Amino acid sequence: MQVHKVTEEFTVSGQITASDVALIKASGFKTIMCNRPDGEEFGQPSAETIQKAADEHDLKFIHLPLGRDPITTELLDEFRDVVNGENDPVFAYCRSGTRCGILWNASQS
């Protein structure tokens, strides 16, 4: 799992598996956010699978998928609520981490 620390409170990564959740918890994160739509790629773990693992480790899980459609105001508002709220620190993932970074940059303007 390759991670990129954007700020002290926000880190992005490519796709994770349920077995990565224990390490994410041990690293001090309170929230896992998935910015990847389900079914995007064969063999990709579903958001539900990651959510179950997060629940087992007492982590909050939020699914805010960004597909090929443009970023909506609603998605951006929901993203801001996650990263500017009581969810810190947040570990966000998508296929490569790029969409998480795009959402972060959009949320800062």
Secondary structure as UniProt FT lines:
FT   STRAND          3..7
FT   TURN            8..9
FT   STRAND          10..13
FT   HELIX           18..20
FT   HELIX           21..26
FT   TURN            27..28
FT   STRAND          31..34
FT   TURN            38..39
FT   TURN            42..43
FT   HELIX           47..56
FT   TURN            57..58
FT   STRAND          60..63
FT   HELIX           73..83
FT   TURN            84..87
FT   STRAND          90..93
FT   HELIX           98..107
//
